[in-house]
């Protein structure tokens, strides 16, 4: 049962030799033959669920990934991961489980791939947290890996207007203010989400899919595909074949996810007007990949990168519109020509960013205004907010109130300056008064002392470094 050590460096620990006969016996029960033990064993992380439309179409995609791996000479094994839907949990106690689920997902993928001695990983995800969760696991494991985005939802329509789930949140406000009829309120609710796929604007899922493509860890042109379109399934099968090539060449995630690659990802997030949650997630992924990255790096990149895309929630268009005019490769080509991204970074295709972009047009088709410069007071919190939030909002204020950060000392009537032009957030309370308040302040008792939320509360790092757990 000799095998090429380059192909099954990990799995031969459980498939090779007389002592591993019981291991092989169990694998035969799930379809392995003698010839299969010499092949690389590939984990296919399947985030399918019917909890949310974001993940409802992943099952068939995981099967296509499995087919691609098998056709290229690998031996795929599918396993499941969880998800929490921000859109459904929003405004309820359940929302506290959302960011926690990212760590549960990362831990579960790491456990399976490491515990089952797998030679590679293809992770299929489609929701806000299973995407960065999968990427954190990929960075920790550092075995050949490809991420597959399950795709964006197509826009709904009502009376000629494109809709996303955020349209419904906005409709609630309009209805409560007496500015929307019952007919329109019901029409928007019934038509906003027409089928499978992640929320259609440049919210957290589409932001992270764009960042992961720019990072080099997914196939080019796949981050804005619609979940229901045939090209999404076809590209997922191709990803399975590409993964096997990564195993053959031992192209590892940490060779791809360099500091320059993270800079590229951040640059693209800024250019598309992406979700602030990308800061939280990219910091955590970089930490897992042992790449030095700080929150200040996002600001230095922001200062030099223009917003190129007129996308919801701040703009007019949805992700499928960006796909129609060239997708993230078009944005990257424009940034490359301006000297704002590094074209020498490697990608899972085995080619550099510049090589992948060589065939991409230099500008959008004539008459298209999805990709163009555009210009557009909410609240201040030490917590998270949705990737669909827009307007002037300040989140992840650190240190947070639970740790005695200044935000814990704010009282009704205090004056606060929020200056976005100069990056200032200032509480106008004299130092001696703050000292008096701090002396009287005590941290509230944790609401969840046990269970998954208790563990997260005790172990999570500050949001300013990614809120990861160790």
N, C-alpha and C positions, 0 to 999 in steps of 0.2 A: 504493500500500500504506500509505496514511496510517492512523494508529491513534490512539486516545485516549491521550495521554501519561500519564494517571492510571492506566490499566490495564496498560500494558506499558512502563513507564518504563525497566526494565532490559533486557527481552528485545528491544526494538526496536534495541538496539545490534548484535544479530546477525541481525535479520530485515528491516531496513528499508534500502532504497536499492540502487542498481545494484551497488555494491561487495559487497553481502552476498548476491548471487545464489548463490555456492557454498554458503554457510551454509544458505540456504533449500533448495537441492537436496538436502542431506543430511537435512534435517528432513522433506522430502517422502517420503523413503524409510521414515520411521517413522510415516507417516500424516497429515502436515500437508497441508492444502489452502490455496488462496489466502486464503480467509476466516479461516483459523486464525492467520495471522501478525499479525492485528490484535487477537488475544485475549491475555490475560495467560498467560504460560507458568508453570505451577506445578510445582514439584518435589514428588514423593511419595516420601518417604524410607521404604523398606520394609525392616524389620529381620527379615524372615522367615528362619527356619532351623529345622532339625529337631535342632539341638544340644541344645535344652532345651524342655520343654513351655511355658515362658513365651513363646516366640516361634513355636511350631509352628502357631499359627492366624493368623499375621499376614498371610500371602499373600492369602487371600480378603478380609481387611479392607482391605488396600491397594487391591485392585480396587474395593471399594465406595467408598473415598475418591476414587479416580480417576473413578468414575461420578458422584459428587457434584460434583466440580470441573467435569466436562464438562457436566453438566446445567445448571450455573449460568453457563456461558459462558466457562469457563477451558479451557486446553489443558494437561492433565496429562502429566508425564513421570516414570516410575517409575525409581528407582535403589536399589541395595541398600546395607545397612550390616552390620557384623559383630556378633557377640555372644560373650560368655564366660559360662558358667553357674557362678555361685558354688557352687550346690548340688552340681554334679558335680566341680568343681575342688577343693572343700573338702578340706583335709588333704593336698594334693599340691603339688608344686612349681608346678603350673599355676596355683595361686591367685595367684601373683605377677603374673600377666597380667591379673587382674580389673580393678583400678582403672586400670591402664594402658589397658585397652580403652575406658574412658570418654573418654579424650583422643583415641584413634584414631577413635572414632565421631564426636566433635565435629569433628575436623579433616576427616574424610571428607565429612561433610554440608556443612561450610563450603566445601570445595573444589568440590563439585559445584554448589551453588547460586550461588556467586560466579563460578566458572569458566564456567558455562553461562548466566550473565546471567538468572537466573530472577526472576520478579516476586513469587513467594510460595512458601511451603513448608508442606506438611502432613506431619508426622513421625509415623509409627506405630511405637511401641515397646512392649515388654512385659517387659523384664528389668531387673535392678538397675542396669546401667550404660548401656544404650542410651537409657534415659529421661533421666537427667541429661546424658548426652552430647548428645542431641538438643537439650535446653534450653540448654546452653552454646552450641551452634551457632546456635540461634535468637537468643540474646541478642547474639552477635557480629555476626550478619548484619543484624539489625534490618530485615528485610523482613516484610510481613504473613505471619503464621504461626499455625498451630493445632497443638497436640499432641494425639494420640489415643493413649490407653492401650488396649493390646490386651486387657486384662481379666484378672481373677483366675481361678484354678482353682477348681472346685467342691470342697468337702471330700470326702475319701474317708471310708469308714466301715468299722469292724471291731467286731463284737459290740456294735453300737449306739452306738459312740463316734465322733465326728467326728475326722478325721485331717488333718494337713498333713505336709509333708516333714519338719518339725521333729519330728513324732511318731516318725519313723524314727530320727533322730539320738538321741532319748531312748531308743528301744527298744534301740539298740546298747549304751548304758550299762547299761540294766536287764538285758539278756541277759548281758553280761560280768560283771555282779555276781551272776548266778544268780537274779535275781528275775523272770525271764520265761521262759515255756515256748517250745520250738521252734515250736509251733503258732501262738502269738500273735506271735512274732517274724516268722515268715514271713507271717502274715496281714496284719500292719501294713505290711510291705514291699510286698506285692502289691496293697494297696488304698489306700495313702496318696495316690497321684497318679492320679486316674481319667481325666485327659484334658488338653487344652491349657489354658494359663493360668498366670499367675505365682503363686508360693507364697501360700497362701490366708489366712494370718494378717496382722497388721499388721507385716509384715516390710518390707524395703527397698522392694520394688516397689510394694506397696500404700501404703506411707508416701509415696513420691514421687508416686504418682498423686493421692493426697489433697492433697499440697502444691501440685502443679501446678494442680489444680482451684481450690484456694483462691487461688493466685496469679493466676488469671483467664485462664490460657493453654489451658485445655481446656473443653469444653462442660460446663455444670452437670449434675450427677447421673450422670456417666459414670465416675467414678473407682473405683466399687465394683461395676461390672457384671461378670458372669461372661463369660469369653471365649467360651463355647459358646452363649450365649443370643442370640436373634435381635435383641434390643434393642441389643446391642453393635454388630452389623453395621449396623443402621439408623442408629444415632447416628454411626457412622463416615462414612456417606454424607452425613449432615447436616453433619458437620464440613467436608466438602469444599465444600458450598454456603456455609457460614458463612465459610470462608476467602476465597472470591471476593468476598463482601460486605466483608470486611476490606480486600481490595485496592481495591475500588471507593471505599471511604471512607478509604483509606490509614491504617488503624488499625494502628499499628506496635507491636511487642513492648515496646519501651522506654517507650511511652506507658502500657502496661498494667503492666509489671514495675517499678513504683515502689518506693520504700522502704516505703511503707505497705502495698503488696501483699505484699512479703516479710515484713513483720511479721504480716500475716494468715496467710500460709503457715506461718510458725513457730508461731503460735498454734494452728492446727489440728493440726500435728504433735504439739504438747504435749498437746492435748485428746484425741487418739486414742491416746496412748501409743506414738508412732511410733518408728521405728528411729533410733539415733544416727547412722547414715549420712546422714540428712537434713542434719545439721550440715555435714558434709564437702561434700555436693552443693550445698546452697543457698548456701554461701559461694562456691563456684566459679561458680555461675550468676550470682550478684550481681556478682562481679568482672567477668564477661564483659559484663554489662549496664551496667557502670560505676555501680553503685549501692553506696554505702558501707554495709558490713555487717561486723560483727566477731563473733567467738565470744562475746564478752561480752553481745551483744544477745540471744543465745539464753537466757542465764542470767537476764537481767532479765525476759524474757517468761515463762520457766518459773516464776518466783516468783509470778506473778499469775494463772496459768492452771491450773485444775483438770483432772485426768484424768477425762474423761467417759465413756470407752468401755472396756468389759470385753472386750478383744480379745487373742487369742493374739499373742505367746508368753507374756505375763505373765497374761493372762486366759483367758476361757472360749470366746469366740466367734470366728468368722472373718469375712472381709470381706463375703461374701455375706449374712451375718446382718445386718451394718450396712446393706447395701443394702436388705434387706427392711423395715427400719424407717424408712428415709428417707435413708440415705447421708450423705455429707459435707455436703450442703445442710442437713440437720437439725442436725448439729453446728454448722455456721456460724450457723444461725438462733439457736441457744441462745447462742452466743458474742456475736452481734450484740446480742441483747436484754440481755446482761450488760455491754455496752459494751466488749468485749474485742477486737473487730475493727472495721476501718474500712469502713463500707458504701458509701463514695463511690468506692472504687476501680473502675476500668474493667475490663471483661472482653472476651474475644474476641467475645462476642455483641453487642457494641455497647451493652450495658446495664451499669449499675453492679452491684456485689455486692448492694446492698440491693434493687435492682429485680429481680434474679434470684431473690432469696429471698422476695419478697413473697407468693408462693403456697405457700410451704413451711410445714407445720404448726409450731406453736411448741414441741411436745413429741412424744416418740415415742408410738406407739399404746399404749393401755392394756394393761398386763400384759407389756410388753416391757422387758427389763432389759439389752439390749445396750448402750444408751446410759444410763449412770448413773455417779456417782462410785464408785470402788473403790480399795482399798489392796492392796497385795501386800507366800556370798561366793565371787565368781568369781575373776578374775585381773586383773593389771595388765600392759599391753603398750603399746609405742609403735607397734604395727601396727594393722591393721583387724581387726574381727571381724564375723561374720555379722549381718544384720538379724534373725535368729531367735534371737540370744543373749538370755538373760534372767538376772535375779539381779543382784547387785552386781558390775559389771564396769567397768573403767577402761581406755579405749582411746585411741589417737592421742596418747599422752603426748609432749609436745613441749618442747624440741627432742628429736628422736629419738636413739637410741643412736649411729647412724652419724655424726651431727654432733657427738657428744661431749656430748649432754645428760646430765643427772644420772642418768637411767636406765641409762646405759652403765657407771656406776661401782658399781652395786649388786652386792654379793657375798652368797653363801650365809651365812645367819645374821643378816643385817641386819634391823633392826626397821623396819617401815613402818606409818604410821598412815593409814588411809583413812577420812575422816569426811565422809559424804555430807550430813549436816545442816549442816555449816559449810564445805563445799566445800574440804576440805583434803586434800592428798596430800603427806605428809612422810616423808622418809628420815631416820631417827634415827642419823646418823653425824656426828661432830664435823667442823667446817670444816677443821681441819688434816689430818684423815685423808682427807677428800674431796680436798683439794689434793694430798696425796701420791699418791692413786690417779689423779688427773687427770694429774699429771706423768708417770706411768708408762704412761698409756693411749695407744694408737695406734688409729686407725680401721682396721677390717678392710678388706682389698681388696674392691672390688665383685665380687660373684659373676658379674655379667653386664656386662662392660666394653663390649660392642658390641650392636648390634641394638636392638629396640624397648625392651627392659628397660634397656639401657645408656643410651639416649637419655632415657628417663623419669627414671632415677636422677640424671642430670646436670642436668635441667631442671625437675623438679617442685618446686613451692613447698611449704612446710611444711604439714602437715595442719591446723594451727590456722587457716590462712587458706584452706583448700579443696583443697590438693594439686593445683592446676591447673598446666598447662604454658603457657609463653608462647613 
